[in-house]
Amino acid sequence: MFHSVKAILFLLGIKERAHFVIAEVLEQLSKDGKLESVYVSKFKAGIASREGADYNYTYSEKTASELVVMAGEFVKRMNWLKDNV
């Protein structure tokens, strides 16, 4: 998810230095009507899950399975967005 949206930022001429910048850009794309807000939520959920696993050792097979599905949907949408930014 992270690298697919970084590609969008690259196309927009934005070089991010922090993860929160990516979420801010996604939110702006949503406000501009170029991206549905559900994808902003999916990105934030992915970040929260990664941070939980990395820093709090909270993870499960169920969460991982859900994230795989969510990431697939997210990447498909970013592929569409790259041609329509």
GUBAGU-264550 format. One record per residue: residue number from 1; residue in three letters; chain; x, y, z of N, C-alpha, C in turn. Coordinates in pm, whole numbers. Layout:
BEGIN
<site n="NUM" res="Ala" chain="A" n_u="X" n_v="Y" n_w="Z" ca_u="X" ca_v="Y" ca_w="Z" c_u="X" c_v="Y" c_w="Z"/>
...
! end
This chain:
BEGIN
<site n="1" res="Met" chain="A" n_u="83" n_v="-118" n_w="0" ca_u="0" ca_v="0" ca_w="0" c_u="88" c_v="126" c_w="0"/>
<site n="2" res="Phe" chain="A" n_u="187" n_v="123" n_w="86" ca_u="276" ca_v="239" ca_w="102" c_u="342" c_v="277" c_w="-31"/>
<site n="3" res="His" chain="A" n_u="399" n_v="180" n_w="-98" ca_u="473" ca_v="213" ca_w="-221" c_u="381" c_v="248" c_w="-336"/>
<site n="4" res="Ser" chain="A" n_u="261" n_v="192" n_w="-339" ca_u="168" ca_v="228" ca_w="-446" c_u="126" c_v="374" c_w="-434"/>
<site n="5" res="Val" chain="A" n_u="103" n_v="419" n_w="-313" ca_u="63" ca_v="559" ca_w="-296" c_u="184" c_v="653" c_w="-308"/>
<site n="6" res="Lys" chain="A" n_u="304" n_v="603" n_w="-273" ca_u="423" ca_v="686" ca_w="-296" c_u="440" c_v="714" c_w="-445"/>
<site n="7" res="Ala" chain="A" n_u="403" n_v="619" n_w="-530" ca_u="411" ca_v="641" ca_w="-674" c_u="317" c_v="754" c_w="-716"/>
<site n="8" res="Ile" chain="A" n_u="198" n_v="760" n_w="-654" ca_u="104" ca_v="868" ca_w="-683" c_u="165" c_v="1002" c_w="-642"/>
<site n="9" res="Leu" chain="A" n_u="225" n_v="1007" n_w="-523" ca_u="289" ca_v="1130" ca_w="-478" c_u="399" c_v="1173" c_w="-574"/>
<site n="10" res="Phe" chain="A" n_u="476" n_v="1076" n_w="-623" ca_u="581" ca_v="1105" ca_w="-719" c_u="523" c_v="1169" c_w="-845"/>
<site n="11" res="Leu" chain="A" n_u="412" n_v="1112" n_w="-894" ca_u="346" ca_v="1168" ca_w="-1012" c_u="296" c_v="1310" c_w="-988"/>
<site n="12" res="Leu" chain="A" n_u="259" n_v="1338" n_w="-862" ca_u="212" ca_v="1472" ca_w="-826" c_u="327" c_v="1568" c_w="-795"/>
<site n="13" res="Gly" chain="A" n_u="450" n_v="1517" n_w="-798" ca_u="566" ca_v="1602" ca_w="-770" c_u="589" c_v="1625" c_w="-623"/>
<site n="14" res="Ile" chain="A" n_u="538" n_v="1535" n_w="-539" ca_u="551" ca_v="1550" ca_w="-394" c_u="650" c_v="1447" c_w="-342"/>
<site n="15" res="Lys" chain="A" n_u="749" n_v="1493" n_w="-269" ca_u="844" ca_v="1402" ca_w="-205" c_u="817" c_v="1406" c_w="-55"/>
<site n="16" res="Glu" chain="A" n_u="765" n_v="1296" n_w="-4" ca_u="729" ca_v="1292" ca_w="137" c_u="848" c_v="1249" c_w="222"/>
<site n="17" res="Arg" chain="A" n_u="846" n_v="1294" n_w="346" ca_u="950" ca_v="1254" ca_w="440" c_u="889" c_v="1184" c_w="563"/>
<site n="18" res="Ala" chain="A" n_u="757" n_v="1178" n_w="569" ca_u="690" ca_v="1114" ca_w="683" c_u="561" c_v="1048" c_w="636"/>
<site n="19" res="His" chain="A" n_u="523" n_v="939" n_w="704" ca_u="403" ca_v="865" ca_w="667" c_u="277" c_v="951" c_w="675"/>
<site n="20" res="Phe" chain="A" n_u="272" n_v="1042" n_w="771" ca_u="150" ca_v="1122" ca_w="786" c_u="126" c_v="1210" c_w="665"/>
<site n="21" res="Val" chain="A" n_u="232" n_v="1247" n_w="594" ca_u="217" ca_v="1329" ca_w="473" c_u="137" c_v="1252" c_w="368"/>
<site n="22" res="Ile" chain="A" n_u="162" n_v="1124" n_w="359" ca_u="89" ca_v="1042" ca_w="262" c_u="-59" c_v="1044" c_w="293"/>
<site n="23" res="Ala" chain="A" n_u="-94" n_v="1027" n_w="420" ca_u="-235" ca_v="1030" ca_w="459" c_u="-296" c_v="1166" c_w="429"/>
<site n="24" res="Glu" chain="A" n_u="-221" n_v="1273" n_w="449" ca_u="-271" ca_v="1408" ca_w="420" c_u="-298" c_v="1425" c_w="271"/>
<site n="25" res="Val" chain="A" n_u="-210" n_v="1375" n_w="188" ca_u="-230" ca_v="1385" ca_w="43" c_u="-351" c_v="1303" c_w="1"/>
<site n="26" res="Leu" chain="A" n_u="-366" n_v="1183" n_w="57" ca_u="-484" ca_v="1101" ca_w="25" c_u="-612" c_v="1174" c_w="66"/>
<site n="27" res="Glu" chain="A" n_u="-609" n_v="1237" n_w="184" ca_u="-727" ca_v="1312" ca_w="228" c_u="-758" c_v="1427" c_w="132"/>
<site n="28" res="Gln" chain="A" n_u="-655" n_v="1495" n_w="84" ca_u="-678" ca_v="1604" ca_w="-10" c_u="-734" c_v="1552" c_w="-142"/>
<site n="29" res="Leu" chain="A" n_u="-682" n_v="1440" n_w="-190" ca_u="-736" ca_v="1380" ca_w="-313" c_u="-883" c_v="1342" c_w="-293"/>
<site n="30" res="Ser" chain="A" n_u="-917" n_v="1297" n_w="-175" ca_u="-1056" ca_v="1265" ca_w="-144" c_u="-1143" c_v="1391" c_w="-145"/>
<site n="31" res="Lys" chain="A" n_u="-1094" n_v="1496" n_w="-82" ca_u="-1168" ca_v="1624" ca_w="-80" c_u="-1187" c_v="1680" c_w="-221"/>
<site n="32" res="Asp" chain="A" n_u="-1088" n_v="1655" n_w="-307" ca_u="-1094" ca_v="1703" ca_w="-445" c_u="-1181" c_v="1614" c_w="-534"/>
<site n="33" res="Gly" chain="A" n_u="-1234" n_v="1506" n_w="-478" ca_u="-1321" ca_v="1417" ca_w="-554" c_u="-1247" c_v="1318" c_w="-643"/>
<site n="34" res="Lys" chain="A" n_u="-1117" n_v="1302" n_w="-622" ca_u="-1039" ca_v="1212" ca_w="-706" c_u="-1021" c_v="1074" c_w="-643"/>
<site n="35" res="Leu" chain="A" n_u="-1058" n_v="1061" n_w="-516" ca_u="-1038" ca_v="935" ca_w="-444" c_u="-1147" c_v="922" c_w="-338"/>
<site n="36" res="Glu" chain="A" n_u="-1206" n_v="805" n_w="-330" ca_u="-1309" ca_v="781" ca_w="-231" c_u="-1245" c_v="774" c_w="-92"/>
<site n="37" res="Ser" chain="A" n_u="-1317" n_v="825" n_w="8" ca_u="-1262" ca_v="832" ca_w="144" c_u="-1232" c_v="695" c_w="203"/>
<site n="38" res="Val" chain="A" n_u="-1295" n_v="592" n_w="153" ca_u="-1270" ca_v="457" ca_w="205" c_u="-1122" c_v="420" c_w="186"/>
<site n="39" res="Tyr" chain="A" n_u="-1058" n_v="470" n_w="83" ca_u="-917" ca_v="438" ca_w="60" c_u="-826" c_v="513" c_w="156"/>
<site n="40" res="Val" chain="A" n_u="-867" n_v="629" n_w="200" ca_u="-793" ca_v="699" ca_w="305" c_u="-801" c_v="616" c_w="433"/>
<site n="41" res="Ser" chain="A" n_u="-920" n_v="567" n_w="463" ca_u="-939" ca_v="483" ca_w="583" c_u="-859" c_v="354" c_w="573"/>
<site n="42" res="Lys" chain="A" n_u="-856" n_v="293" n_w="457" ca_u="-780" ca_v="169" ca_w="438" c_u="-631" c_v="193" c_w="461"/>
<site n="43" res="Phe" chain="A" n_u="-581" n_v="303" n_w="409" ca_u="-439" ca_v="335" ca_w="429" c_u="-409" c_v="355" c_w="577"/>
<site n="44" res="Lys" chain="A" n_u="-494" n_v="431" n_w="645" ca_u="-473" ca_v="456" ca_w="787" c_u="-483" c_v="328" c_w="869"/>
<site n="45" res="Ala" chain="A" n_u="-574" n_v="240" n_w="830" ca_u="-587" ca_v="111" ca_w="899" c_u="-461" c_v="27" c_w="879"/>
<site n="46" res="Gly" chain="A" n_u="-407" n_v="30" n_w="759" ca_u="-283" ca_v="-42" ca_w="732" c_u="-168" c_v="9" c_w="815"/>
<site n="47" res="Ile" chain="A" n_u="-157" n_v="141" n_w="824" ca_u="-52" ca_v="202" ca_w="906" c_u="-70" c_v="163" c_w="1053"/>
<site n="48" res="Ala" chain="A" n_u="-192" n_v="173" n_w="1103" ca_u="-219" ca_v="139" ca_w="1243" c_u="-186" c_v="-8" c_w="1271"/>
<site n="49" res="Ser" chain="A" n_u="-219" n_v="-96" n_w="1180" ca_u="-190" ca_v="-238" ca_w="1198" c_u="-40" c_v="-265" c_w="1197"/>
<site n="50" res="Arg" chain="A" n_u="30" n_v="-199" n_w="1106" ca_u="175" ca_v="-216" ca_w="1101" c_u="241" c_v="-165" c_w="1228"/>
<site n="51" res="Glu" chain="A" n_u="199" n_v="-46" n_w="1273" ca_u="256" ca_v="9" ca_w="1396" c_u="224" c_v="-79" c_w="1516"/>
<site n="52" res="Gly" chain="A" n_u="101" n_v="-132" n_w="1520" ca_u="65" ca_v="-222" ca_w="1629" c_u="153" c_v="-345" c_w="1632"/>
<site n="53" res="Ala" chain="A" n_u="177" n_v="-402" n_w="1516" ca_u="261" ca_v="-521" ca_w="1508" c_u="407" c_v="-489" c_w="1539"/>
<site n="54" res="Asp" chain="A" n_u="457" n_v="-377" n_w="1488" ca_u="598" ca_v="-343" ca_w="1506" c_u="632" c_v="-297" c_w="1648"/>
<site n="55" res="Tyr" chain="A" n_u="544" n_v="-217" n_w="1706" ca_u="577" ca_v="-153" ca_w="1833" c_u="506" c_v="-212" c_w="1954"/>
<site n="56" res="Asn" chain="A" n_u="392" n_v="-273" n_w="1934" ca_u="315" ca_v="-327" ca_w="2047" c_u="299" c_v="-478" c_w="2042"/>
<site n="57" res="Tyr" chain="A" n_u="354" n_v="-539" n_w="1939" ca_u="347" ca_v="-684" ca_w="1921" c_u="203" c_v="-735" c_w="1921"/>
<site n="58" res="Thr" chain="A" n_u="113" n_v="-655" n_w="1863" ca_u="-27" ca_v="-696" ca_w="1849" c_u="-54" c_v="-730" c_w="1704"/>
<site n="59" res="Tyr" chain="A" n_u="-80" n_v="-855" n_w="1679" ca_u="-109" ca_v="-901" ca_w="1544" c_u="-181" c_v="-1035" c_w="1552"/>
<site n="60" res="Ser" chain="A" n_u="-247" n_v="-1067" n_w="1445" ca_u="-317" ca_v="-1195" ca_w="1439" c_u="-327" c_v="-1240" c_w="1294"/>
<site n="61" res="Glu" chain="A" n_u="-354" n_v="-1367" n_w="1276" ca_u="-370" ca_v="-1419" ca_w="1141" c_u="-493" c_v="-1357" c_w="1075"/>
<site n="62" res="Lys" chain="A" n_u="-598" n_v="-1336" n_w="1154" ca_u="-721" ca_v="-1276" ca_w="1100" c_u="-694" c_v="-1135" c_w="1048"/>
<site n="63" res="Thr" chain="A" n_u="-624" n_v="-1056" n_w="1128" ca_u="-592" ca_v="-919" ca_w="1086" c_u="-504" c_v="-921" c_w="961"/>
<site n="64" res="Ala" chain="A" n_u="-407" n_v="-1009" n_w="958" ca_u="-319" ca_v="-1019" ca_w="841" c_u="-399" c_v="-1056" c_w="716"/>
<site n="65" res="Ser" chain="A" n_u="-491" n_v="-1150" n_w="728" ca_u="-573" ca_v="-1190" ca_w="614" c_u="-660" c_v="-1075" c_w="565"/>
<site n="66" res="Glu" chain="A" n_u="-717" n_v="-1001" n_w="657" ca_u="-799" ca_v="-885" ca_w="620" c_u="-715" c_v="-779" c_w="551"/>
<site n="67" res="Leu" chain="A" n_u="-593" n_v="-759" n_w="600" ca_u="-506" ca_v="-658" ca_w="540" c_u="-461" c_v="-697" c_w="399"/>
<site n="68" res="Val" chain="A" n_u="-443" n_v="-823" n_w="375" ca_u="-405" ca_v="-869" ca_w="241" c_u="-515" c_v="-832" c_w="141"/>
<site n="69" res="Val" chain="A" n_u="-640" n_v="-857" n_w="179" ca_u="-753" ca_v="-823" ca_w="92" c_u="-761" c_v="-671" c_w="73"/>
<site n="70" res="Met" chain="A" n_u="-751" n_v="-599" n_w="185" ca_u="-759" ca_v="-453" ca_w="181" c_u="-647" c_v="-394" c_w="95"/>
<site n="71" res="Ala" chain="A" n_u="-527" n_v="-448" n_w="109" ca_u="-414" ca_v="-398" ca_w="32" c_u="-433" c_v="-423" c_w="-118"/>
<site n="72" res="Gly" chain="A" n_u="-489" n_v="-538" n_w="-152" ca_u="-516" ca_v="-566" ca_w="-293" c_u="-612" c_v="-466" c_w="-354"/>
<site n="73" res="Glu" chain="A" n_u="-718" n_v="-435" n_w="-281" ca_u="-816" ca_v="-336" ca_w="-328" c_u="-752" c_v="-198" c_w="-340"/>
<site n="74" res="Phe" chain="A" n_u="-669" n_v="-164" n_w="-241" ca_u="-603" ca_v="-34" ca_w="-238" c_u="-509" c_v="-18" c_w="-357"/>
<site n="75" res="Val" chain="A" n_u="-429" n_v="-120" n_w="-382" ca_u="-332" ca_v="-113" ca_w="-493" c_u="-405" c_v="-103" c_w="-627"/>
<site n="76" res="Lys" chain="A" n_u="-514" n_v="-175" n_w="-643" ca_u="-593" ca_v="-164" ca_w="-767" c_u="-639" c_v="-20" c_w="-788"/>
<site n="77" res="Arg" chain="A" n_u="-686" n_v="41" n_w="-680" ca_u="-735" ca_v="179" ca_w="-691" c_u="-622" c_v="276" c_w="-721"/>
<site n="78" res="Met" chain="A" n_u="-503" n_v="255" n_w="-664" ca_u="-389" ca_v="340" ca_w="-691" c_u="-345" c_v="324" c_w="-837"/>
<site n="79" res="Asn" chain="A" n_u="-354" n_v="201" n_w="-889" ca_u="-321" ca_v="180" ca_w="-1031" c_u="-413" c_v="260" c_w="-1121"/>
<site n="80" res="Trp" chain="A" n_u="-541" n_v="264" n_w="-1087" ca_u="-636" ca_v="343" ca_w="-1164" c_u="-603" c_v="492" c_w="-1147"/>
<site n="81" res="Leu" chain="A" n_u="-576" n_v="533" n_w="-1025" ca_u="-551" ca_v="674" ca_w="-996" c_u="-428" c_v="727" c_w="-1069"/>
<site n="82" res="Lys" chain="A" n_u="-325" n_v="644" n_w="-1083" ca_u="-202" ca_v="691" ca_w="-1149" c_u="-229" c_v="738" c_w="-1292"/>
<site n="83" res="Asp" chain="A" n_u="-328" n_v="680" n_w="-1355" ca_u="-363" ca_v="720" ca_w="-1492" c_u="-464" c_v="832" c_w="-1497"/>
<site n="84" res="Asn" chain="A" n_u="-514" n_v="873" n_w="-1380" ca_u="-621" ca_v="973" ca_w="-1376" c_u="-594" c_v="1087" c_w="-1279"/>
<site n="85" res="Val" chain="A" n_u="-469" n_v="1108" n_w="-1244" ca_u="-433" ca_v="1217" ca_w="-1152" c_u="-424" c_v="1346" c_w="-1230"/>
! end
